[in-house]
Amino acid sequence: MSVTSDDILTQPLGTGRAPRRQLHAFLALRPTSRVTAGALALGLVAGVSVLAVTGDPHGGEPVAVATIALRDPPSGPMAAVADKVPEKAPEKIPGGQRSAEAVESASGVTVVRAGGGNAPGDAVVIRVPDAAPPKLAALDPRLAERGRYGNVPRLGDGRMRSLDVYARPDPGITGPRIAILLTGLGIGQAATATAITRLPPEISFAFAPYGNDLERIVARSREAGHEALLQVPMEPFDYPDSDPGPQTLLAAARLPENLDRLSWAMSRFQGFIGVVNYMGAKLTSDAAAFEPMLREIAGRGLGYVDDGTSPRSIVAGLGAKVKMSNARAEIVLDALPRPEAIDRELARAEAQALSKGLVLVSATAMPMTIDRILRWSRDLEARGIRLVPVSAVLRGSPAGTRLTSAAP
């Protein structure tokens, strides 16, 4: 039986042909063809046999095998070096507590060191931040009464004061501290918005009574954590060439007129802890005109802050006389409105805080001033100094000492 080569090429392998017929087909091939086919078959059988025996999945491709072995600990001179650098264990300090360096390593908390040093022995953990920042108290209707121009502060039952209720919660910290009072808020919208959103919440804001929509702006500021104070326009020596604006308290005005103007200013918004002078060098140096104003302010549960711009202010003596919480700024940051001058005054505030413990400074809400304070405050805690609100000065230090005056 013969099978044509076309049949062999076109007939599907393994189908429709018996084994005997396949053998006859193979034998019917030409000798050379049979030799070639036999060689191919032999090679295929050899390859399958090798794979079956060796289990090589790479089909004979070159393969390199590397052996990884654990070495024994070094001996000899190298062992002596290794013994000198043992595995670091948690360090202890007297009393069984872990050192600040160990706390840093274990918890990931950055430890702020006094004076910016790196030595573990000098490490001082200043504070572990709360999960949520402290919130200022909501407006309390018991601390307000209806006046001629709107609601004004009043003492609550049990002599509850706005100064205490609306102050930023006292963290009870000690050590070098700086309180910053930023004045002139509420007039320039861009500067006010920048101060509210970017400056540290410990900085207290004094709002001028002439701004638009003050209730909303002050509420937003308090939500961000900034204490609010009220700036009251007061007569300077060169009035009216220098004019603080309408409703200015005048040294020569009758008492009812000044009280009425003060009432107008206090009705502009709620939730403030105290009053700050706007100008006022003449009024704050006149005891007969100024003392009744301080009595009225104190009688409504408020504190008073002198911004430090007038060297002739007598608020310290009058404040003690009327028994009210009051303070005077020791440094005016932007009395000379230049960046290098502001930086120099900030450095002076640091030095005084380190030597005295607590210092009050004031500044105006100029964009340049806000920018310099922002830059300066970023790493203030790393230098061992904390920011505190103005109420910390008005209500006294954690030790209970009330600061009623501060000489410039």
C-alpha positions as a printed NumPy array, in Angstrom:
array([[  0.   ,   0.   ,   0.   ],
       [  1.338,   3.37 ,  -0.906],
       [  0.455,   6.794,   0.519],
       [  1.179,   9.942,  -1.385],
       [  3.176,  12.715,   0.147],
       [  0.228,  15.101,  -0.209],
       [ -1.846,  12.799,   1.917],
       [  0.825,  12.791,   4.575],
       [  1.054,  16.588,   4.688],
       [ -2.658,  17.27 ,   4.614],
       [ -3.96 ,  14.441,   6.775],
       [ -4.405,  15.615,  10.447],
       [ -2.069,  13.762,  12.754],
       [ -3.601,  11.146,  15.016],
       [ -7.036,  11.173,  13.343],
       [ -8.666,   8.846,  10.882],
       [ -5.662,   6.505,  10.493],
       [ -4.802,   3.3  ,  12.25 ],
       [ -1.296,   2.764,  13.689],
       [ -0.494,   0.14 ,  11.05 ],
       [ -1.372,   2.552,   8.258],
       [  0.83 ,   5.246,   9.862],
       [  3.77 ,   2.823,   9.882],
       [  3.202,   1.921,   6.229],
       [  3.086,   5.626,   5.408],
       [  6.399,   6.142,   7.138],
       [  8.008,   3.185,   5.361],
       [  6.702,   4.454,   2.028],
       [  8.811,   7.632,   2.322],
       [ 12.02 ,   7.984,   0.394],
       [ 15.14 ,   6.803,   2.256],
       [ 16.471,  10.314,   2.818],
       [ 13.127,  11.454,   4.036],
       [ 12.921,   8.512,   6.368],
       [ 16.358,   9.321,   7.773],
       [ 15.45 ,  12.978,   8.34 ],
       [ 12.165,  12.138,   9.982],
       [ 13.851,   9.544,  12.163],
       [ 16.428,  12.055,  13.369],
       [ 13.742,  14.55 ,  14.275],
       [ 11.789,  11.93 ,  16.124],
       [ 14.891,  10.787,  17.985],
       [ 15.694,  14.38 ,  19.035],
       [ 12.157,  14.918,  20.258],
       [ 12.263,  11.715,  22.295],
       [ 15.655,  12.7  ,  23.801],
       [ 14.414,  16.154,  24.793],
       [ 11.33 ,  14.792,  26.46 ],
       [ 13.429,  12.234,  28.284],
       [ 15.837,  14.863,  29.636],
       [ 12.976,  17.058,  30.817],
       [ 11.321,  14.097,  32.478],
       [ 14.526,  13.095,  34.273],
       [ 15.86 ,  16.529,  35.255],
       [ 12.646,  18.523,  35.581],
       [ 14.329,  21.563,  33.967],
       [ 11.582,  24.144,  33.196],
       [ 14.026,  26.381,  31.304],
       [ 14.31 ,  24.035,  28.365],
       [ 18.087,  23.786,  28.583],
       [ 18.753,  27.552,  28.846],
       [ 21.798,  28.588,  30.947],
       [ 20.941,  28.92 ,  34.645],
       [ 23.059,  30.291,  37.517],
       [ 22.323,  29.24 ,  41.092],
       [ 23.529,  31.368,  44.036],
       [ 23.631,  29.988,  47.542],
       [ 22.826,  32.393,  50.439],
       [ 24.292,  31.353,  53.743],
       [ 24.209,  33.084,  57.155],
       [ 27.678,  33.891,  58.382],
       [ 28.813,  33.385,  61.921],
       [ 29.431,  36.497,  64.049],
       [ 32.841,  38.077,  63.401],
       [ 35.743,  37.01 ,  65.505],
       [ 39.052,  38.571,  66.27 ],
       [ 39.596,  42.319,  65.86 ],
       [ 36.218,  42.838,  64.194],
       [ 34.464,  41.23 ,  67.123],
       [ 36.063,  43.752,  69.445],
       [ 34.722,  46.598,  67.306],
       [ 31.224,  45.067,  67.247],
       [ 31.279,  44.7  ,  71.021],
       [ 31.872,  48.425,  71.333],
       [ 28.661,  49.199,  69.392],
       [ 25.953,  47.113,  71.073],
       [ 22.363,  47.133,  69.975],
       [ 20.724,  50.31 ,  71.333],
       [ 18.328,  49.717,  74.194],
       [ 15.829,  52.18 ,  75.696],
       [ 17.751,  54.586,  77.87 ],
       [ 16.747,  55.264,  81.429],
       [ 17.046,  58.331,  83.562],
       [ 16.993,  58.477,  87.365],
       [ 13.624,  57.376,  88.68 ],
       [ 13.172,  54.595,  86.14 ],
       [ 11.731,  56.802,  83.389],
       [ 12.853,  56.629,  79.781],
       [ 14.956,  59.482,  78.446],
       [ 13.533,  62.015,  76.   ],
       [ 15.649,  60.53 ,  73.226],
       [ 14.133,  57.088,  73.866],
       [ 10.652,  58.596,  73.854],
       [ 11.386,  60.245,  70.506],
       [ 12.639,  57.019,  69.008],
       [  9.809,  54.875,  70.323],
       [  6.848,  57.159,  69.699],
       [  7.905,  59.335,  66.792],
       [  7.125,  62.465,  68.828],
       [  9.543,  65.306,  68.23 ],
       [ 10.981,  66.493,  71.531],
       [ 11.611,  70.226,  71.708],
       [ 14.855,  70.924,  73.535],
       [ 15.507,  73.999,  75.623],
       [ 17.787,  76.397,  73.828],
       [ 17.65 ,  74.297,  70.685],
       [ 20.255,  71.838,  71.994],
       [ 20.569,  68.245,  70.852],
       [ 21.945,  66.577,  73.951],
       [ 19.509,  64.06 ,  75.424],
       [ 20.244,  65.332,  78.898],
       [ 18.927,  68.773,  77.91 ],
       [ 15.747,  67.395,  76.373],
       [ 12.51 ,  68.86 ,  77.681],
       [  9.129,  67.675,  76.48 ],
       [  7.119,  70.87 ,  76.417],
       [  3.686,  69.668,  75.348],
       [  1.799,  66.859,  73.715],
       [ -0.79 ,  68.588,  71.457],
       [ -4.425,  67.752,  71.999],
       [ -6.264,  65.892,  69.29 ],
       [ -8.627,  68.871,  68.916],
       [ -7.674,  72.541,  69.458],
       [ -9.372,  74.341,  72.344],
       [-12.613,  76.109,  71.496],
       [-13.758,  79.468,  72.778],
       [-17.034,  79.57 ,  74.677],
       [-20.219,  80.374,  72.786],
       [-21.944,  83.698,  73.406],
       [-23.776,  83.664,  76.716],
       [-26.967,  85.798,  76.922],
       [-26.442,  86.149,  80.662],
       [-23.384,  88.311,  79.924],
       [-25.221,  90.884,  77.801],
       [-27.919,  93.507,  78.284],
       [-29.802,  95.789,  75.931],
       [-28.336,  99.268,  75.546],
       [-29.211, 102.276,  73.458],
       [-27.336, 100.961,  70.397],
       [-27.617,  97.221,  70.932],
       [-26.367,  94.546,  73.307],
       [-23.471,  95.5  ,  75.577],
       [-21.526,  93.403,  78.112],
       [-22.601,  93.083,  81.713],
       [-21.571,  91.142,  84.803],
       [-23.399,  87.833,  85.095],
       [-24.723,  86.159,  88.218],
       [-22.037,  85.54 ,  90.781],
       [-19.941,  88.292,  89.152],
       [-19.324,  86.14 ,  86.114],
       [-17.119,  88.112,  83.718],
       [-16.779,  88.151,  79.953],
       [-13.025,  88.254,  80.561],
       [-13.179,  84.799,  82.12 ],
       [-15.905,  83.191,  80.006],
       [-14.723,  84.309,  76.548],
       [-10.997,  83.895,  77.183],
       [ -9.093,  81.161,  75.411],
       [ -8.828,  78.11 ,  77.732],
       [ -5.745,  78.368,  79.923],
       [ -3.369,  75.437,  79.279],
       [ -1.583,  76.174,  82.563],
       [  1.858,  76.343,  80.992],
       [  4.881,  77.983,  82.599],
       [  8.268,  79.063,  81.36 ],
       [  9.1  ,  81.749,  78.8  ],
       [  5.886,  83.054,  77.205],
       [  4.918,  85.846,  74.831],
       [  1.422,  87.298,  74.442],
       [  0.782,  89.165,  71.185],
       [ -2.075,  91.632,  70.69 ],
       [ -2.761,  92.445,  67.038],
       [ -4.813,  95.627,  66.653],
       [ -6.751,  97.225,  63.807],
       [ -8.6  ,  94.087,  62.675],
       [-11.979,  94.298,  60.954],
       [-11.211,  97.201,  58.608],
       [ -8.94 ,  95.778,  55.897],
       [-10.695,  92.646,  54.672],
       [ -7.623,  90.992,  53.13 ],
       [ -5.382,  91.597,  56.157],
       [ -8.117,  90.471,  58.542],
       [ -8.74 ,  87.258,  56.604],
       [ -5.001,  86.513,  56.437],
       [ -4.57 ,  87.072,  60.17 ],
       [ -7.526,  84.846,  61.05 ],
       [ -6.532,  81.939,  58.841],
       [ -2.724,  81.967,  59.068],
       [ -1.578,  83.328,  62.423],
       [ -1.349,  81.005,  65.446],
       [ -4.647,  80.915,  67.368],
       [ -2.894,  81.962,  70.586],
       [ -2.516,  85.484,  69.157],
       [ -5.328,  87.785,  70.353],
       [ -7.094,  90.235,  68.017],
       [ -8.406,  93.729,  68.74 ],
       [-11.146,  94.861,  66.351],
       [-11.823,  98.495,  65.444],
       [-15.492,  99.467,  65.842],
       [-15.769, 100.905,  62.328],
       [-15.603,  97.697,  60.296],
       [-18.535,  96.288,  58.348],
       [-20.202,  93.029,  59.368],
       [-18.174,  92.844,  62.567],
       [-20.431,  90.285,  64.217],
       [-19.715,  87.75 ,  61.473],
       [-15.985,  88.543,  61.254],
       [-15.455,  88.323,  65.011],
       [-17.446,  85.091,  65.167],
       [-15.213,  83.612,  62.468],
       [-12.111,  84.781,  64.322],
       [-13.293,  83.229,  67.579],
       [-14.091,  79.966,  65.804],
       [-10.439,  79.911,  64.706],
       [ -9.404,  80.239,  68.378],
       [ -8.427,  83.925,  68.55 ],
       [ -9.557,  85.923,  71.558],
       [-11.37 ,  89.135,  70.66 ],
       [-10.897,  92.572,  72.182],
       [-12.566,  95.888,  71.32 ],
       [-10.608,  98.956,  70.238],
       [-12.186, 102.163,  71.498],
       [-11.219, 105.497,  69.815],
       [ -9.689, 107.897,  72.33 ],
       [ -8.416, 111.442,  72.019],
       [ -4.741, 111.968,  71.093],
       [ -2.829, 115.174,  71.886],
       [ -3.051, 116.543,  68.337],
       [ -6.776, 115.947,  67.935],
       [ -8.474, 116.686,  65.527],
       [ -5.404, 116.749,  63.23 ],
       [ -5.048, 113.12 ,  64.232],
       [ -8.636, 111.904,  64.343],
       [ -9.458, 108.404,  65.648],
       [-12.882, 108.711,  64.005],
       [-16.496, 109.187,  65.071],
       [-17.51 , 108.476,  68.652],
       [-14.05 , 109.346,  70.023],
       [-13.841, 109.625,  73.81 ],
       [-12.653, 113.178,  74.604],
       [-10.841, 114.418,  77.686],
       [-12.985, 117.598,  77.844],
       [-16.338, 115.898,  77.106],
       [-19.007, 115.528,  79.76 ],
       [-19.142, 112.125,  81.451],
       [-22.594, 111.142,  80.043],
       [-21.363, 111.927,  76.532],
       [-18.248, 109.762,  76.901],
       [-20.264, 106.917,  78.466],
       [-22.707, 107.086,  75.551],
       [-19.863, 106.87 ,  73.031],
       [-18.329, 103.974,  74.935],
       [-21.705, 102.21 ,  74.878],
       [-21.891, 102.639,  71.099],
       [-18.47 , 101.051,  70.659],
       [-19.293,  98.14 ,  72.998],
       [-22.47 ,  97.347,  71.038],
       [-20.629,  96.72 ,  67.748],
       [-20.053,  93.016,  68.444],
       [-20.143,  90.507,  71.277],
       [-17.776,  87.998,  72.818],
       [-14.816,  90.289,  73.575],
       [-12.78 ,  89.977,  76.761],
       [-11.591,  93.551,  77.132],
       [-11.026,  97.028,  75.739],
       [ -7.928,  98.42 ,  73.992],
       [ -7.173, 102.084,  73.314],
       [ -7.056, 103.352,  69.746],
       [ -4.718, 106.365,  69.917],
       [ -5.759, 108.141,  73.132],
       [ -2.479, 109.606,  74.419],
       [ -4.345, 112.645,  75.82 ],
       [ -7.298, 110.813,  77.359],
       [ -5.191, 108.05 ,  78.947],
       [ -2.971, 110.646,  80.644],
       [ -5.942, 112.554,  82.152],
       [ -6.989, 110.858,  85.385],
       [-10.21 , 112.853,  85.816],
       [-11.505, 111.898,  82.363],
       [-10.087, 108.4  ,  82.121],
       [-10.859, 106.926,  85.533],
       [-14.669, 106.887,  84.993],
       [-14.111, 105.054,  81.698],
       [-12.064, 102.377,  83.426],
       [-14.693, 101.987,  86.15 ],
       [-17.372, 101.479,  83.511],
       [-15.266,  98.925,  81.664],
       [-14.401,  97.006,  84.832],
       [-18.049,  97.114,  85.998],
       [-19.045,  95.25 ,  82.846],
       [-16.678,  92.353,  83.499],
       [-13.995,  93.395,  81.017],
       [-10.252,  93.907,  81.187],
       [ -8.266,  96.804,  79.773],
       [ -5.09 ,  96.649,  77.684],
       [ -2.888,  99.652,  76.9  ],
       [ -1.259,  99.083,  73.488],
       [  1.968, 100.737,  74.665],
       [  2.039, 103.492,  72.038],
       [  1.83 , 106.365,  74.548],
       [  4.598, 106.776,  77.144],
       [  2.335, 109.081,  79.187],
       [ -0.435, 106.598,  79.878],
       [ -1.394, 106.276,  83.547],
       [ -3.465, 103.115,  83.141],
       [ -1.277, 101.169,  85.591],
       [ -2.031, 103.416,  88.532],
       [ -5.691, 103.916,  87.663],
       [ -6.196, 100.215,  87.021],
       [ -4.958,  99.366,  90.479],
       [ -7.16 , 102.103,  91.942],
       [-10.367, 100.806,  90.388],
       [ -9.306,  97.172,  90.976],
       [ -9.597,  96.026,  87.399],
       [ -7.591,  93.535,  85.359],
       [ -5.308,  95.567,  83.124],
       [ -1.954,  95.355,  81.399],
       [  0.319,  97.439,  79.231],
       [  2.272,  96.226,  76.204],
       [  6.004,  96.385,  76.834],
       [  7.001,  96.283,  73.163],
       [  5.318,  97.708,  70.054],
       [  6.579,  95.478,  67.269],
       [  5.992,  97.789,  64.326],
       [  6.504, 101.215,  65.837],
       [  9.065, 101.471,  63.041],
       [  7.266,  99.746,  60.146],
       [ 10.196,  98.032,  58.469],
       [ 10.824,  94.267,  58.217],
       [ 14.244,  94.392,  59.869],
       [ 12.902,  96.583,  62.682],
       [  9.99 ,  94.219,  63.334],
       [ 12.371,  91.246,  63.394],
       [ 14.573,  93.096,  65.856],
       [ 11.638,  93.786,  68.198],
       [ 10.542,  90.165,  68.004],
       [ 14.037,  89.116,  69.044],
       [ 13.844,  91.576,  71.932],
       [ 10.523,  90.064,  73.001],
       [ 12.173,  86.63 ,  73.067],
       [ 15.005,  87.918,  75.236],
       [ 12.583,  89.482,  77.711],
       [ 10.469,  86.333,  77.838],
       [ 13.556,  84.266,  78.644],
       [ 14.577,  86.664,  81.41 ],
       [ 11.156,  87.607,  82.856],
       [  8.95 ,  84.659,  81.996],
       [  5.99 ,  86.551,  80.465],
       [  5.921,  89.546,  78.14 ],
       [  3.073,  91.342,  76.352],
       [  3.664,  92.941,  72.957],
       [  1.363,  94.729,  70.515],
       [  1.364,  95.241,  66.769],
       [ -0.919,  96.581,  64.044],
       [ -2.545,  94.433,  61.382],
       [ -0.389,  95.588,  58.494],
       [  0.341,  92.874,  55.91 ],
       [  4.08 ,  93.27 ,  56.501],
       [  3.661,  92.86 ,  60.266],
       [  1.46 ,  89.797,  59.851],
       [  4.04 ,  88.25 ,  57.524],
       [  6.963,  88.854,  59.914],
       [  5.051,  87.434,  62.892],
       [  4.067,  84.386,  60.841],
       [  7.659,  83.664,  59.813],
       [  8.988,  84.217,  63.326],
       [  6.403,  82.034,  65.082],
       [  6.947,  78.87 ,  62.997],
       [  9.84 ,  77.519,  65.076],
       [  9.288,  79.517,  68.259],
       [  8.655,  76.457,  70.423],
       [ 11.923,  74.916,  69.225],
       [ 13.62 ,  77.906,  70.86 ],
       [ 11.885,  77.136,  74.158],
       [  9.239,  79.899,  74.053],
       [  5.455,  79.57 ,  73.924],
       [  2.74 ,  81.895,  72.679],
       [ -0.133,  82.62 ,  75.066],
       [ -3.288,  84.737,  74.666],
       [ -3.646,  88.201,  76.157],
       [ -6.032,  86.834,  78.774],
       [ -3.088,  84.986,  80.329],
       [ -1.624,  88.4  ,  81.127],
       [ -4.895,  90.011,  82.184],
       [ -5.929,  87.147,  84.448],
       [ -2.465,  86.541,  85.844],
       [  0.219,  83.914,  85.415],
       [ -0.316,  80.226,  86.367],
       [  1.372,  81.018,  89.67 ],
       [ -1.414,  83.488,  90.439],
       [  0.558,  86.719,  90.069],
       [ -1.523,  89.371,  88.346],
       [  0.329,  91.605,  85.915],
       [ -1.177,  95.075,  86.294],
       [  1.532,  97.095,  84.602],
       [  4.656,  96.735,  82.54 ],
       [  7.164,  99.501,  82.08 ],
       [  8.492,  99.905,  78.536]])
